[in-house]
Amino acid sequence: MLLVASLAWFVGQPCYTCVHHFTPFRCKCKLEPNIFRNIRPNRRENVTDWALGHFREHYGDESIGKWDIFYYVYGVLHHPGYRAKFADNLKRELPRIPLAPACDPNPERQRGANDQSRPDVGRDEGAVRPREGAGRYRRPGQRPAATDGRARARAATGFWAFADAGRKLAELHIGYESLKPWALEWVDTPGEPLSYRVERMRLSKDRKSLKVNESLTLGGIPAEVFDYRLGNRSALEWVIDQYRVKEDKRTAIRSDPNNPDDPEYIVRLVGQVVRVSVETVRLVNNLPQHYAPPAKPAS
């Protein structure tokens, strides 16, 4: 259901890199989050040494690793601005991943650091401190300036913002079945013995509650749940459609998603998907505003 894309890297346009299976929402491959791709008889990494060197050189940060690049791409592919701007391109060609510009995790602090009218604010106070290993990389023959480490650490803040967000998103989407379900309101039907069996679940018209069966309704569904979409519908709506009893008219084969050994499984899954959706929307909303450097004006 919730898939993490497998990434394969190629040389792209300047400042961009192509990836296969650009979005988990359209990918047909059921893969674990892995930077390796099995190609018999040899196994090679999806994130190439060229891509690793490209990122390290651009950001001047030797601490960037291949897993960091994987999660960076996963974060960028969730950026609403990126997906909206390149929606048509992503339908017919491989995506190109931009190299995110610098950002500040604390916008108020950054604005204060850049305010030259405040004599009490110095350059060091607003500076972003380098991560371990950052700032030591220089191109051959380049002379290190006094602020070289600080400037390069600043340049890499955009990368790490997306990489950290992508890591959290991947953990959510991979481990959703181990999450604590969202605290939905359980509404029992008077006179009906409580049952967890699902024939077909139905959302209310206002989409604030979900009727599991005649005995149980789950209420208090947050509105932002429907902002996390898998293709053209939300993750919750996907679960509602897939987890129902079906019967093939031609063969009379009956498909029943209920688990006799774990009767609460589907109800618990609904709560877990609600949590995944809410947390995903929160992480996406907190992504940096800019996913790529500003376009250069036409000459």
Buried (B, 14 or more C-beta within 10 A) or exposed (E): BBBBBBBBBEEBEEEEBBBBBBBBBEBEEEBEBBBEBEEEEEEEBBBBEEBBEBBBBBBBBBBBBBBBBBBBBBBBBBBEEBBEEBEEEBEEEBBBBBBBBBBBEEEEBBEBBEEEEEEEBEEEEBBBEBBEEBBBBBEEEEEEEEEBBBBBBBBBBBBBBBBBBBBBBBBBBBEBEEBEBBEBEEBEBEEEEEEBBBEEBEBEEEBBBBBBBEBBBBEBBBEBBBBBBBEEEBBBBBBBEEBBEEEEEEEEEEEEBBEEEEBEBBBBBBBBBBBBBBBBBEBBEEBBEBBBEEEEEEE
